[in-house]
Amino acid sequence: MHRASFFALTALATAALASARPAFAQTAPPDSQLTQALLTEIRQLRQDLQTTAITIQRVQIVMYRLQAAATLMSRATQRLDDARAKCSQAQSQRKMMATQIEQSEEKLRNTQTPPERKGLEDMIPRLKANLDMWTNEEQQCQSKQADAEAQFRSEQARVNEMQDQLDKLDRALDSYGRK
């Protein structure tokens, strides 16, 4: 019985060793092509991430510039609107003074009573002084309006330039995303 169990034990050990040897011998040889392909893919992904990070930073810079330009544009628009309103007011006042002078001179020509005549003669120089003041105000206002319009156009050009840069970045990102 010892022999039968010894024989069975030996047979099992031999079978185990025989099946174990091929397992030890079957260690996978290094697949250098697969390893190189993986390394190349990892390097490409790293480069893509760096490119994306740089692109995001550029977009943020352009967006900040656009926001600053929009703020300046808003201020330029406000200045232009204010200048136009002041010019409109000065022009209206000048026209009103000119009309009052014409009416007063017409009354002076048609007035016969000395007290009324004296009042009109005293009032006409004051009206003419006011007319001169509003004429000067209108001229100064037109100069300020021209400056405000130039600044507005300059700021508008900056905003347009920023929008063009954003469009270029958008197209670049779009083409990059399609790859």
C-alpha positions in Angstrom: 0.0 0.0 0.0 2.9 2.2 0.6 4.1 1.5 -2.8 0.8 2.4 -4.4 0.6 5.7 -2.5 4.2 6.5 -3.1 3.7 5.8 -6.8 0.6 8.0 -6.9 2.4 10.7 -5.0 5.4 10.5 -7.4 3.0 10.6 -10.4 1.3 13.7 -9.1 4.5 15.4 -8.3 5.9 14.7 -11.8 2.7 16.0 -13.4 2.8 19.1 -11.3 6.4 19.8 -12.1 5.7 19.1 -15.8 2.8 21.5 -15.8 4.7 24.1 -13.8 7.8 24.2 -16.1 5.9 25.5 -19.1 4.4 28.2 -16.9 7.8 29.4 -15.7 9.1 29.2 -19.3 6.2 31.2 -20.7 7.1 34.6 -19.3 6.0 37.1 -21.8 8.9 38.5 -23.8 9.0 42.3 -23.7 6.9 43.6 -26.6 9.0 46.7 -27.5 6.7 47.8 -30.3 3.7 47.9 -27.9 5.8 49.7 -25.3 7.0 52.3 -27.8 3.5 52.8 -29.1 2.2 53.4 -25.6 5.1 55.8 -24.8 4.5 57.7 -28.0 0.7 58.0 -27.2 1.5 59.2 -23.7 3.9 61.8 -25.1 1.3 62.9 -27.6 -1.3 63.2 -24.9 1.1 65.3 -22.8 1.8 67.6 -25.7 -1.9 67.9 -26.5 -2.6 68.8 -22.9 0.1 71.5 -22.9 -1.2 72.9 -26.2 -4.7 73.0 -24.7 -3.5 74.7 -21.6 -1.7 77.3 -23.6 -4.8 77.8 -25.8 -7.0 78.2 -22.8 -4.6 80.8 -21.3 -4.6 82.7 -24.6 -8.4 82.7 -24.7 -8.5 84.0 -21.1 -6.1 86.8 -22.0 -8.2 87.8 -25.0 -11.4 87.6 -23.0 -9.8 89.9 -20.3 -8.7 92.3 -23.0 -12.2 92.2 -24.5 -13.8 92.9 -21.2 -11.4 95.8 -20.6 -12.1 97.1 -24.1 -15.8 96.8 -23.6 -15.5 98.9 -20.4 -13.6 101.5 -22.2 -16.1 101.4 -25.0 -18.9 101.9 -22.6 -17.2 105.0 -21.2 -16.5 106.3 -24.6 -20.1 105.8 -25.6 -21.2 107.7 -22.4 -18.8 110.6 -23.1 -20.1 110.8 -26.7 -23.7 110.7 -25.6 -23.0 113.4 -23.0 -21.2 115.6 -25.6 -24.0 115.2 -28.1 -26.6 116.1 -25.5 -24.6 119.2 -24.4 -24.2 120.3 -28.1 -27.9 119.8 -28.7 -28.7 121.9 -25.7 -26.2 124.6 -26.7 -27.6 124.7 -30.2 -31.2 124.9 -29.0 -30.2 127.8 -26.6 -28.3 129.6 -29.3 -31.3 129.3 -31.7 -33.7 130.5 -29.0 -31.5 133.5 -28.3 -31.2 134.4 -32.0 -35.0 134.1 -32.2 -35.5 136.4 -29.1 -33.1 138.9 -30.6 -35.0 139.0 -33.9 -38.3 139.4 -32.1 -36.9 142.1 -29.8 -35.4 144.0 -32.7 -38.7 143.7 -34.6 -40.6 145.0 -31.6 -38.1 147.9 -31.3 -38.7 148.9 -34.9 -42.5 148.9 -34.3 -42.6 150.4 -30.8 -43.5 154.0 -30.4 -43.6 154.4 -26.6 -40.3 155.6 -25.1 -40.4 153.4 -21.9 -40.9 150.2 -24.0 -38.3 151.3 -26.5 -35.8 151.9 -23.7 -36.5 148.4 -22.2 -35.9 146.8 -25.5 -32.8 148.8 -26.2 -31.4 147.6 -22.8 -32.5 144.0 -23.3 -31.1 143.5 -26.8 -27.4 143.8 -25.8 -28.0 141.3 -22.9 -29.6 138.9 -25.4 -26.7 139.3 -27.8 -24.2 138.6 -25.0 -26.2 135.4 -24.2 -26.1 134.5 -27.9 -22.3 135.0 -28.0 -22.0 132.8 -24.9 -24.2 130.0 -26.4 -22.3 130.3 -29.7 -19.0 129.8 -27.9 -20.5 126.9 -25.8 -21.7 125.3 -29.0 -18.3 125.6 -30.6 -16.5 124.1 -27.5 -19.1 121.4 -27.4 -18.6 120.5 -31.0 -14.8 120.2 -30.4 -15.5 117.9 -27.4 -18.0 115.9 -29.4 -15.4 115.4 -32.2 -12.9 114.2 -29.6 -15.5 111.9 -28.1 -16.3 110.5 -31.5 -12.6 109.9 -32.3 -12.2 108.1 -29.0 -15.4 106.1 -29.6 -14.1 105.0 -33.0 -10.7 104.0 -31.5 -12.4 101.9 -28.8 -14.7 100.4 -31.4 -11.7 99.4 -33.5 -10.1 97.8 -30.4 -13.3 95.8 -29.6 -13.4 94.7 -33.3 -9.8 93.6 -33.1 -10.5 91.6 -30.0 -13.5 90.0 -31.6 -11.4 89.1 -34.6 -8.8 87.4 -32.3 -11.6 85.5 -30.6 -12.9 84.4 -33.9 -9.4 83.1 -34.9 -9.0 81.3 -31.6 -12.5 79.8 -32.1 -11.6 78.6 -35.6 -8.3 77.2 -34.3 -10.0 75.4 -31.5 -12.7 74.1 -33.8 -10.1 72.7 -36.3 -8.2 71.2 -33.3 -11.3 69.6 -32.0 -12.0 67.9 -35.3 -8.7 66.2 -35.4 
